[in-house]
Amino acid sequence: MHQKELNPCFISSYTPRKCGIATFTHNLFTSYQNLYATAGKIVAVDELLDVEYPPEVDLVFNKNKVSDYLRAAEHINSSNTQVVNLQHEFGLFGGPEGQHIIKLLEKSEKPIVTTIHTVLKSPSLGYYTSLVEVMHRSQRVVVMSNKAIEILREVYYVPMEKIAMIPHGVPDLPCMGTESFKKDMGFTGRFVLLTFGLLSPGKGIEVALEALPEVVKNNPEVLYIILGKTHPEIVRIHGERYRENLYNIVRKYSLDKNVMFIDKFVTNEDLYNFINCSDIYITPYLSPEQITSGTLAYAVALGKAVVSTPYWYAQELLADGRGCLVPFSDPKVLAGTLNKLLSNRDELPKMRRAAYQYGRSMVWSKVSEQYRSLFREVYKEHYLNKIYKISTTHKNSFVSLDQRKILDMFERLTDETGIFQHAKYGIPDLRHGYSADDVGRALGVIMRAAQFENEPQYFNLAKKYLSFLLYVQKEDGLFHNFVGYDRRILDEVGSDDTFGRVLLGLGGAVAWTQNPSIAALAREIFDRAIADRQQDLPLSPHPKATAYSICGLYDYLKKFPEASKVRELIRAGADYLIKLNQANRTDKWDWFDPAVTYANAKIPYALMLAYNVFKEKSYLDTALATLKFLTDLQYNGTYFDIVGNQNWLVSGAKRARFDQQPIEIGYLVEAYCEALRRTKNKDYLELADRAFSWFFGNNCLGVPVYNIKYDYPLDGLTASGANDNSGAESVISFALAVTSLKEISVRKTLGRKLRVK
């Protein structure tokens, strides 16, 4: 199945905010956009809302305001994104242990993929509960190390199928020699050690400084660069106390010529220059519970020799000779390891090559590919689950009639005048008023639906629709089509399709209602419509209009079989359709004109009705052959990929794929159900079910053409997804499909009862 490119939303801190997760998200987003050219967006969390963010930031919300989390959820729900990636770090969000983010997740209607940056092995109850709540509301959780997977499974009891391992992304840059960079940066002749990132007490930089005197004693050319600003949360609470402590250590050991502090949050380009000019990268973290480190990932990716304490992430990244591990808080061993490397500098290139080679699997392009695959997998699962939930109520959804859902759909669009043509997001759009096209078809469908329920509201709707048709009928029996919201008639006369569709609805009202007032008025309007028509000529030169008319005439004839003029009008219309098919048919084209456009299946359906009256074999043969033509054209064995309305399909030309409209599905289901009755071939029931499932995601995009939350069909399938509007035609088409399937179900049940008797 073709699946469109997804449009993800990333919830995170974001540049220009100066923090590691903001940088991580910026790099991931940029790489993703470069590869897939989607219209993804950022929803940024911050405390200071006066920051000037780049254009991809769609919304900024305050980390400390609970109402902002609800606002962000509503914004994302109403957007055109299909999947959300949450970058999770406890301190990123407000509330105890960052619990405010749970408010957003609770309200999210989009599937959530959460990237976890901190996984605590021995958390307090608050941190444990907070992370469990986040993961519970996520379809997948992404971690960046195998140790994190182990902890999630053993401590948090997360099933393996919910966890995805995607490495921390790194830049795709060549492994460069250091000398040219040292020259450009003024470090020629120095052996450069480097630590970079936001400074905080847990980074253990004081341990590296305590080790440095032993190193510079025999290697006075050593220069230790400490690059980065102090973490803003540390500055907010403690000021620059930690940095001052580091300065004091430098002064204590007279290391002024061997230590350089660069108190800046540098650009990516400057950062790469600093890494490339370094000989050894040092990460002396104090705790093993460091599940990931962007700084270490970058150093490995650029092919640096690394000396690190054995926190969890370092153990994985530096295995197999990719670096050296030293004990926590042990400056003596750290000094010894550095001295050993300095005295055996020929060993460094081997370590660098191993690190660089390993880093190739972590470049941002490959990381983005993995995120994309995960997003698509989660999106598919999410909507399959939604579709399954709908299907239990709607697939073969005769049940929905019993639950008033079809009736509710019509009542939502109907006022005292008639059924509105269009709606925006399920809300009637008064600007477009009404049309006899829609009122006629709506009348026919609700009269068929009413046969299964003793529901007076069906007849109340029918009375409104009949009143409208009486209002728009002209003295010559024809009908105006368009009526404004102020009830002004807006045209001279409707089209032939209008006439046929109105006749269809009137015939249904005559045939199906048990209400004598409805039957009498429907018959009066119907009789006036055909009074001046010649019974030996089709009611229209247009095949679709002729088909609509046959359907109305057929229903009328069922109630009044003595109506000879009606009978002959059916014959004249059917004969005309046969002639059209013979005139246009070729080896590769079995249709009634040179184009397949809208409402196509109504023609073979009408011919089957004509066959029921006259038992003329050519009617049924042509109906089944042309229905097969439509099926072969639009069904691939799994789903229906119906002809789109952007230039349709002209014989010999390329077919339009979009926009696909529900009218074709409704008429296909109706035609297949009639073909099943005529032939007893159960393949037609399978085709009817598959066509109906188009509404619920079994289509070329794999998305429901149905509002899952509020239970109504949507206006069509576009290249970018389902059209969120829901006007009269989509409701009529859906109701027709449901009603046709209901008729099959009821007849099967009655048949079984009769056999039992």
C-alpha positions in Angstrom: 0.0 0.0 0.0 1.3 3.4 -0.9 1.8 5.5 2.2 2.3 9.3 2.0 5.2 11.0 3.7 4.4 11.7 7.3 4.4 15.1 8.8 5.8 14.8 12.3 5.6 17.2 15.2 8.5 17.4 17.7 7.9 18.6 21.3 11.1 19.8 22.8 13.2 22.7 23.8 14.7 24.2 20.7 17.3 26.5 19.4 18.2 29.3 20.0 17.7 28.0 23.6 21.1 26.9 24.8 20.7 23.3 26.0 21.8 19.9 24.7 18.2 18.7 24.0 17.5 21.8 22.0 20.5 21.2 19.9 19.7 17.5 19.5 16.2 18.3 18.3 17.4 20.9 15.9 19.8 18.5 14.4 17.3 15.7 14.1 14.6 18.0 12.7 17.0 19.5 10.1 18.3 16.2 9.0 14.7 14.8 8.8 13.6 17.8 6.7 16.6 17.6 4.4 16.0 13.9 3.7 12.2 13.8 3.4 11.1 17.4 2.6 8.1 17.1 4.8 6.3 20.0 6.5 7.2 18.9 10.0 7.0 21.3 12.9 8.3 22.1 16.3 6.3 22.7 19.4 8.8 24.3 21.8 8.7 24.3 25.6 10.3 27.3 27.3 10.1 29.7 30.3 10.9 32.9 28.4 8.3 33.3 25.7 9.9 36.4 24.2 12.7 34.4 22.4 12.7 34.7 18.6 12.4 31.2 17.3 13.0 30.0 13.7 9.9 29.5 11.4 9.7 25.8 11.9 8.6 26.5 15.5 4.8 26.3 15.2 4.0 27.0 18.9 5.8 27.9 22.1 4.3 27.1 25.4 5.3 28.0 29.0 6.8 25.0 30.9 5.3 26.2 34.2 1.7 26.8 33.1 -0.6 23.7 33.1 -3.1 25.5 30.9 -0.3 25.9 28.2 0.1 22.1 28.0 -3.6 21.7 27.3 -3.4 24.5 24.8 -0.5 22.8 23.1 -2.3 19.5 23.0 -5.3 21.1 21.3 -3.1 22.9 18.8 -1.4 19.6 17.9 -4.7 17.7 17.6 -6.0 20.3 15.2 -2.9 20.3 13.1 -2.1 18.2 10.0 0.7 16.2 11.8 0.3 12.5 12.0 2.8 11.5 14.7 4.4 13.3 17.7 8.0 12.9 18.9 8.4 14.0 22.5 11.9 14.6 23.6 11.8 13.8 27.3 14.0 15.0 30.1 12.6 15.6 33.6 13.9 19.1 33.9 12.6 20.2 30.5 9.0 20.4 31.8 7.2 22.0 34.7 5.8 20.5 37.8 7.3 18.0 40.2 9.6 15.7 38.3 8.4 17.3 35.1 4.9 15.9 35.4 3.1 18.7 33.6 3.9 17.1 30.3 1.5 14.2 31.2 -1.4 16.7 30.9 -0.5 17.2 27.2 -0.1 13.5 26.6 -3.5 12.7 28.2 -5.2 15.1 25.7 -3.2 14.0 22.6 -5.1 12.3 19.8 -2.0 11.7 17.8 0.4 8.7 18.4 3.3 9.5 20.6 6.9 8.4 20.2 9.0 9.5 23.2 12.7 9.8 23.1 14.0 9.3 26.7 17.2 11.2 27.5 17.5 10.2 31.2 16.7 6.7 32.5 17.3 6.4 36.3 18.1 2.9 37.6 17.2 3.8 41.2 14.7 6.6 40.9 12.7 8.2 43.7 9.0 7.4 43.7 8.2 10.8 42.1 10.6 10.3 39.2 9.6 6.7 38.7 5.9 7.5 38.6 6.5 10.5 36.3 8.4 8.4 33.7 6.0 5.5 33.9 3.1 7.8 33.2 4.9 9.3 30.1 5.7 5.8 28.8 2.2 4.6 29.4 0.9 7.3 27.1 3.5 6.6 24.4 3.1 4.1 21.6 7.0 3.7 21.5 9.9 4.9 23.7 13.3 5.5 22.1 16.5 5.1 24.0 20.1 5.5 22.8 21.9 2.6 24.5 21.4 -1.1 25.3 21.8 -0.3 29.0 18.7 1.9 28.9 16.8 -1.0 27.3 17.9 -3.3 30.2 16.8 -0.7 32.8 13.4 -0.1 31.2 12.7 -3.8 31.1 14.0 -4.7 34.6 13.0 -1.6 36.6 10.1 -0.1 34.7 8.7 -3.3 33.3 8.4 -1.9 29.8 7.8 -4.7 27.2 10.5 -5.1 24.6 8.1 -4.5 21.7 7.5 -1.0 23.0 11.2 0.0 23.0 13.2 1.2 20.1 17.0 1.6 20.1 18.1 4.5 17.9 21.6 6.0 18.6 22.4 9.6 19.4 22.9 11.4 16.0 26.2 12.8 15.0 27.5 14.9 12.1 28.7 13.2 9.0 32.2 14.7 8.8 35.5 13.3 7.7 38.1 12.1 10.2 40.7 15.0 10.0 44.2 15.5 11.2 44.7 18.0 14.1 47.6 20.1 13.0 45.8 22.4 10.5 43.0 23.1 13.0 45.6 23.8 15.7 47.3 26.3 13.4 44.1 28.1 12.6 43.1 28.3 16.2 46.5 29.3 17.6 47.3 26.0 19.3 50.3 24.9 17.2 52.8 22.9 19.3 50.2 22.0 22.0 48.9 18.6 22.8 45.2 19.4 23.3 42.8 17.7 25.7 39.2 18.7 25.4 36.0 18.6 27.5 32.9 20.4 26.1 29.3 20.8 27.0 27.3 22.7 29.7 29.2 22.7 33.0 27.6 21.2 36.1 29.0 19.4 39.2 28.2 16.0 37.9 30.5 16.4 34.9 33.6 15.7 37.1 35.8 18.4 35.5 37.4 19.0 38.9 38.7 15.4 38.8 40.4 16.0 35.4 42.0 19.2 36.8 43.3 17.4 39.9 44.9 14.8 37.5 46.5 17.5 35.3 49.6 18.4 37.4 50.9 14.8 37.0 50.4 15.0 33.3 52.0 18.4 32.6 55.0 17.6 34.8 56.4 15.4 31.9 54.3 17.0 29.1 54.3 20.8 29.6 52.9 21.3 26.0 49.5 19.8 27.2 46.6 22.2 27.0 43.2 21.3 28.5 40.3 23.2 26.9 37.1 23.3 28.9 34.5 24.5 26.4 31.0 25.6 27.4 28.8 27.7 29.6 27.5 26.7 32.9 24.2 24.9 32.8 21.5 27.6 33.1 19.6 25.7 35.8 22.9 25.6 37.9 23.4 29.3 37.3 19.8 30.0 38.3 20.1 28.2 41.6 23.8 28.5 42.5 25.2 31.1 40.3 28.7 30.5 39.0 29.9 28.8 42.2 30.9 25.6 40.3 32.9 27.4 37.7 34.7 29.5 40.4 35.6 26.3 42.1 37.3 25.1 38.9 39.2 28.4 38.6 40.4 27.9 42.2 41.8 24.4 41.3 43.7 25.9 38.3 45.2 28.6 40.5 46.0 26.1 43.3 48.2 24.0 40.9 49.4 26.9 38.8 47.8 25.5 35.7 47.1 28.8 34.1 49.3 28.0 31.0 47.8 24.5 30.7 44.0 25.2 31.1 41.8 27.3 28.9 38.2 28.0 29.8 35.9 29.1 27.0 32.7 30.3 28.6 30.6 30.2 25.4 27.8 28.2 23.8 29.5 27.8 20.5 28.0 27.2 17.0 28.2 23.7 15.5 30.9 24.9 13.1 33.1 26.2 16.0 32.4 23.1 18.0 33.6 20.8 15.2 36.8 23.0 14.9 37.5 22.5 18.6 36.9 18.8 18.4 39.1 18.4 15.3 42.0 20.3 16.9 41.9 18.1 20.1 44.1 15.0 20.5 42.2 13.4 23.4 38.7 14.0 24.5 37.9 13.5 28.2 34.5 12.8 29.9 35.2 12.4 33.6 31.6 12.1 34.8 31.1 11.2 38.4 28.2 8.8 38.2 27.5 5.6 36.3 23.9 6.6 35.7 24.6 8.5 32.5 22.5 6.8 29.9 23.6 9.0 27.0 26.0 11.8 26.2 25.8 13.9 23.0 29.3 15.2 23.7 30.8 11.7 23.8 28.9 10.7 20.7 30.2 13.7 18.8 33.8 13.0 19.9 33.6 9.3 18.8 31.9 10.3 15.5 34.8 12.7 14.6 37.4 10.0 15.4 38.8 11.2 18.7 40.8 9.2 21.1 38.7 9.3 24.3 39.4 8.8 28.0 36.3 8.5 30.1 34.9 7.2 33.4 32.8 4.1 32.9 29.3 5.5 33.0 26.9 3.3 31.1 26.9 5.1 27.8 30.7 5.3 27.7 31.0 1.5 28.4 29.0 0.8 25.2 30.5 3.5 23.0 34.2 2.9 23.9 34.1 -0.9 23.9 36.4 -2.9 21.5 39.3 -0.5 21.7 37.4 2.7 20.8 38.7 4.5 24.0 40.0 4.1 27.5 38.0 3.8 30.7 39.2 4.9 34.1 37.6 4.7 37.6 35.2 7.3 38.9 36.7 10.2 40.9 40.2 8.8 40.7 42.6 11.6 39.4 45.7 9.4 40.0 44.5 6.7 37.5 43.3 9.3 35.1 46.7 11.0 35.1 48.4 7.6 34.6 46.2 6.8 31.6 46.8 10.2 30.0 50.6 9.9 30.6 50.6 6.4 29.1 48.8 7.7 25.9 51.2 10.7 25.7 54.2 8.4 25.9 52.8 6.1 23.2 51.3 8.5 20.8 51.6 6.1 17.9 48.7 4.2 19.5 46.3 7.1 19.1 45.6 6.7 15.3 44.4 3.1 15.8 42.0 4.2 18.6 40.8 7.1 16.4 40.1 4.9 13.4 38.1 2.4 15.5 36.0 5.3 17.0 35.4 6.9 13.6 34.3 3.7 12.0 31.8 3.0 14.7 30.5 6.5 14.4 29.4 5.9 10.8 26.3 4.1 12.1 25.3 7.1 14.1 25.3 9.9 11.5 22.2 12.0 11.5 21.0 10.8 8.1 20.9 7.2 9.4 19.3 8.2 12.6 16.6 10.1 10.7 15.9 7.0 8.6 15.3 5.0 11.7 13.0 7.7 13.2 11.1 7.8 10.0 10.6 4.0 9.9 9.5 4.1 13.5 7.1 7.0 12.9 5.5 5.2 10.0 5.2 1.9 12.0 3.6 3.7 14.9 1.3 5.8 12.7 0.1 2.6 10.9 -0.5 0.8 14.1 -2.4 3.7 15.6 -4.8 4.1 12.7 -5.2 0.3 12.3 -6.3 0.3 16.0 -8.7 3.2 15.3 -10.0 1.4 12.2 -10.5 -1.8 14.1 -12.5 0.1 16.8 -14.6 1.7 14.1 -15.0 -1.6 12.3 -16.5 -3.3 15.3 -19.3 -0.8 15.1 -19.4 0.1 11.4 -17.8 -2.5 9.2 -20.9 -4.3 7.7 -22.3 -1.6 9.9 -25.9 -2.5 10.0 -25.5 -1.9 13.8 -25.0 1.8 13.2 -28.6 2.0 11.9 -29.8 0.5 15.2 -27.8 3.1 17.1 -29.3 6.1 15.2 -25.9 7.0 13.8 -27.1 7.3 10.2 -30.1 9.3 11.3 -27.8 11.6 13.4 -25.7 12.3 10.3 -28.7 13.5 8.4 -30.1 15.5 11.3 -26.8 17.3 11.8 -27.0 18.7 8.2 -30.7 19.3 8.0 -32.7 22.4 9.1 -36.4 23.3 8.5 -35.7 23.9 4.8 -33.6 21.0 3.7 -30.2 19.3 3.8 -27.2 21.7 3.5 -24.9 21.0 0.6 -21.6 21.6 2.4 -20.1 21.5 5.9 -16.8 22.7 7.4 -15.4 20.1 9.8 -18.9 18.6 10.3 -20.6 22.0 10.9 -23.1 23.1 8.2 -21.8 25.8 5.9 -24.8 28.1 5.4 -23.2 30.1 2.6 -23.8 27.4 0.1 -27.4 26.7 0.9 -29.2 23.7 -0.5 -29.5 21.7 -3.7 -32.3 19.5 -5.1 -29.5 17.1 -6.1 -28.8 16.4 -2.5 -32.3 16.6 -1.2 -33.5 14.1 -3.7 -30.8 11.6 -3.0 -31.2 12.1 0.8 -34.9 11.4 0.5 -34.3 8.1 -1.3 -31.7 6.9 1.2 -33.6 7.7 4.4 -36.7 6.0 3.0 -34.6 2.8 2.4 -33.0 3.1 5.8 -36.4 3.6 7.5 -37.5 0.1 6.6 -35.3 -1.3 9.3 -36.4 0.8 12.2 -39.5 2.1 13.7 -38.1 5.6 14.0 -40.5 8.6 13.5 -37.6 11.0 12.8 -36.9 9.4 9.5 -40.4 10.5 8.4 -39.9 13.9 9.8 -36.8 14.3 7.7 -38.7 13.0 4.6 -41.4 15.6 5.1 -38.9 18.4 5.1 -37.2 17.0 2.0 -40.5 16.6 0.2 -41.5 20.1 1.1 -38.3 21.3 -0.5 -38.8 19.4 -3.7 -42.4 20.7 -3.9 -41.0 24.2 -3.6 -38.4 23.8 -6.3 -40.6 22.1 -8.9 -41.5 24.2 -11.9 -44.8 24.2 -13.7 -43.4 22.1 -16.5 -42.4 19.4 -14.0 -38.7 20.1 -14.0 -36.8 21.2 -10.9 -34.7 24.2 -9.9 -31.5 22.9 -8.2 -29.9 25.6 -6.1 -31.6 27.4 -3.2 -29.9 29.9 -0.9 -30.0 29.9 2.8 -32.7 32.7 2.5 -34.7 30.3 0.4 -34.2 32.3 -2.8 -34.1 30.1 -5.9 -30.7 30.6 -7.6 -31.1 29.1 -11.0 -33.5 28.9 -14.0 -33.6 25.1 -14.0 -31.5 22.2 -12.7 -29.5 19.8 -14.8 -30.5 16.5 -16.2 -28.7 14.9 -13.2 -30.8 17.0 -10.9 -34.0 15.7 -12.5 -32.8 12.1 -12.3 -31.7 12.4 -8.7 -34.9 14.0 -7.6 -36.9 11.3 -9.4 -34.7 8.7 -7.6 -35.7 10.1 -4.2 -39.3 10.5 -5.1 -39.6 6.9 -6.3 -38.0 5.7 -3.0 -40.5 7.7 -1.0 -43.3 6.2 -3.0 -42.0 2.7 -2.7 -40.7 2.5 0.9 -42.8 4.7 3.2 -45.7 3.5 5.3 -46.7 7.1 5.9 -49.7 7.9 3.6 -49.0 11.7 3.5 -45.4 11.1 2.3 -46.5 8.6 -0.3 -49.2 10.8 -1.7 -47.1 13.9 -2.0 -44.1 12.0 -3.4 -46.4 10.4 -6.0 -47.9 13.8 -6.9 -44.6 15.4 -7.5 -43.3 12.4 -9.4 -46.3 12.2 -11.7 -46.0 15.9 -12.5 -42.3 15.4 -13.4 -43.0 12.7 -16.0 -46.4 13.9 -17.3 -45.1 15.5 -20.5 -42.4 12.9 -21.2 -42.6 10.5 -24.2 -42.6 7.0 -22.9 -40.5 5.7 -25.8 -37.6 8.0 -25.3 -35.0 8.1 -22.4 -35.5 10.9 -19.9 -32.0 12.3 -20.7 -29.2 12.0 -23.2 -26.7 11.7 -20.4 -26.0 8.2 -19.1 -25.8 9.1 -15.4 -29.0 11.1 -15.5 -30.7 8.2 -17.3 -29.5 5.8 -14.6 -30.8 7.9 -11.8 -34.2 8.2 -13.5 -34.4 4.4 -14.0 -33.8 3.9 -10.3 -36.7 6.2 -9.3 -38.9 4.7 -12.0 -38.1 1.2 -10.8 -39.1 2.0 -7.2 -42.3 3.7 -8.3 -43.2 0.7 -10.5 -42.8 -1.7 -7.5 -45.6 0.2 -5.7 -47.7 0.7 -8.8 -47.0 -2.2 -11.2 -49.9 -1.1 -13.5 -48.1 2.1 -14.4 -47.4 1.3 -18.0 -45.8 4.6 -18.9 -43.3 4.2 -16.0 -42.5 0.7 -17.3 -41.9 1.9 -20.8 -39.7 4.8 -19.6 -37.5 2.2 -17.8 -37.2 0.2 -21.1 -36.4 3.3 -23.1 -33.7 4.3 -20.7 -32.1 0.8 -20.5 -32.1 0.4 -24.3 -30.4 3.7 -24.6 -27.7 2.7 -22.1 -27.1 -0.5 -24.1 -26.7 1.5 -27.3 -24.2 3.8 -25.6 -22.2 0.9 -24.4 -22.1 -0.7 -27.8 -21.0 2.6 -29.4 -18.1 3.1 -26.9 -16.9 -0.4 -26.2 -13.5 -1.6 -27.4 -11.2 -4.5 -26.4 -9.9 -2.3 -23.5 -12.8 -0.1 -22.8 -16.2 -1.4 -21.7 -18.1 1.7 -20.8 -21.0 4.0 -21.8 -19.0 7.1 -22.9 -15.3 7.9 -23.5 -14.6 8.9 -19.8 -15.0 7.4 -16.4 -16.0 10.3 -14.1 -18.2 10.4 -11.0 -21.1 8.1 -9.7 -20.1 5.5 -12.3 -21.5 2.4 -10.7 -25.0 3.8 -10.8 -25.3 2.8 -14.5 -24.7 -0.9 -14.1 -26.9 -0.8 -11.0 -29.7 0.8 -13.0 -29.4 -1.9 -15.8 -29.7 -4.6 -13.2 -33.0 -3.0 -12.0 -34.2 -2.9 -15.6 -33.3 -6.6 -15.9 -35.5 -7.3 -12.8 -38.4 -5.8 -14.7 -38.0 -7.2 -18.2 -35.6 -10.2 -17.7 -33.8 -8.9 -20.8 -30.4 -10.8 -20.7 -28.5 -8.0 -22.4 -29.3 -5.7 -19.6 -27.8 -8.0 -17.0 -24.8 -9.1 -19.1 -23.9 -5.4 -19.8 -24.4 -4.5 -16.2 -22.1 -7.2 -14.9 -19.5 -6.6 -17.7 -19.3 -2.9 -17.0 -19.2 -3.4 -13.3 -16.3 -5.7 -13.8 -14.6 -3.0 -15.9 -15.0 -0.6 -13.0 -13.7 -3.2 -10.6 -10.7 -4.1 -12.6 -9.9 -0.4 -13.1 -10.2 0.5 -9.4 -9.6 -2.6 -7.2 -6.1 -4.2 -6.8 -7.1 -7.2 -4.8 -6.6 -5.5 -1.4 -8.2 -2.0 -1.6 -10.1 0.2 -3.9 -8.1 3.0 -5.6 -10.9 4.9 -7.2 -10.6 7.3 -10.1 -10.0 10.9 -8.9 -11.9 14.0 -9.9 -8.9 15.9 -11.2 -9.4 15.2 -14.9 -11.0 11.8 -14.2 -10.0 9.0 -16.6 -10.4 9.6 -20.3 -10.0 6.6 -22.6 -6.3 6.4 -23.7 -5.1 8.9 -21.1 -3.6 8.6 -17.7 -6.1 8.3 -14.8 -6.4 10.9 -12.1 -5.7 9.4 -8.7 -7.1 12.3 -6.5 -9.4 13.5 -5.2 -11.3 10.3 -4.5 -14.9 10.9 -3.5 -17.3 8.8 -1.4 -20.1 8.9 -4.0 -18.2 6.2 -6.0 -17.9 4.0 -3.0 -21.5 4.3 -2.1 -22.6 3.4 -5.6 -20.1 0.5 -5.9 -21.4 -1.1 -2.7 -25.0 -0.7 -3.9 -24.2 -2.2 -7.3 -22.2 -5.2 -5.8 -25.1 -5.9 -3.4 -27.6 -6.0 -6.3 -25.2 -8.2 -8.4 -25.1 -10.6 -5.4 -28.9 -10.8 -5.5 -28.9 -11.4 -9.2 -26.1 -13.9 -9.5 -25.8 -15.5 -6.0 -22.0 -15.1 -6.5 -20.5 -14.4 -3.0 -17.5 -12.7 -4.6 -19.7 -9.6 -4.9 -20.3 -9.5 -1.1 -16.5 -9.6 -0.6 -16.2 -6.7 -3.1 -18.9 -4.7 -1.3 -17.1 -5.2 2.0 -13.8 -4.2 0.6 -15.3 -1.1 -1.1 -17.0 -0.1 2.2 -13.7 -0.5 4.1 -12.3 2.4 1.9 -14.0 4.7 4.4 -12.0 3.1 7.3 -8.5 3.2 5.9 -8.4 0.4 3.4 -7.4 2.8 0.6 -4.3 3.9 -1.2 -3.2 6.2 1.6 -4.1 3.9 4.5 -6.1 6.7 6.3 -9.7 6.7 7.3 -12.1 8.9 5.3 -14.1 9.1 8.4 -14.1 11.2 11.6 -13.4 8.6 14.2 -14.2 10.8 17.2 -17.5 12.2 16.1 -18.8 9.4 13.8 -19.3 10.8 10.4 -17.8 10.2 6.9 -15.5 12.8 5.3 -15.7 14.5 1.9 -13.0 12.6 0.2 -9.4 11.4 -0.1 -6.8 13.9 -1.3 -3.1 13.5 -2.1 -2.3 14.9 1.4 -4.9 12.8 3.3 -8.6 12.8 4.1 -10.6 16.0 3.5 -11.8 16.9 7.0 -15.1 18.4 5.8 -18.4 16.4 5.7 -21.2 17.6 3.4 -24.4 16.1 2.2 -22.9 13.9 -0.6 -20.5 12.1 1.7 -23.2 11.4 4.2 -25.6 10.2 1.6 -23.0 8.0 0.0 -22.0 6.4 3.3 -25.6 5.9 4.3 -26.4 4.3 1.0 -23.5 1.8 1.4 -24.6 1.0 5.0 -28.2 0.6 3.9 -27.3 -1.7 0.9 -25.3 -4.0 3.2 -28.1 -3.9 5.7 -30.5 -5.1 3.1 -28.3 -8.1 2.2 -27.9 -9.0 5.9 -31.6 -8.8 6.6 -32.4 -11.0 3.6 -29.8 -13.6 4.6 -31.3 -13.7 8.1 -34.8 -14.1 6.8 -33.7 -16.8 4.4 -32.2 -18.8 7.3 -35.4 -18.4 9.3 -37.5 -19.6 6.3 -35.2 -22.7 5.9 -35.5 -23.5 9.6 -39.3 -23.4 9.3 
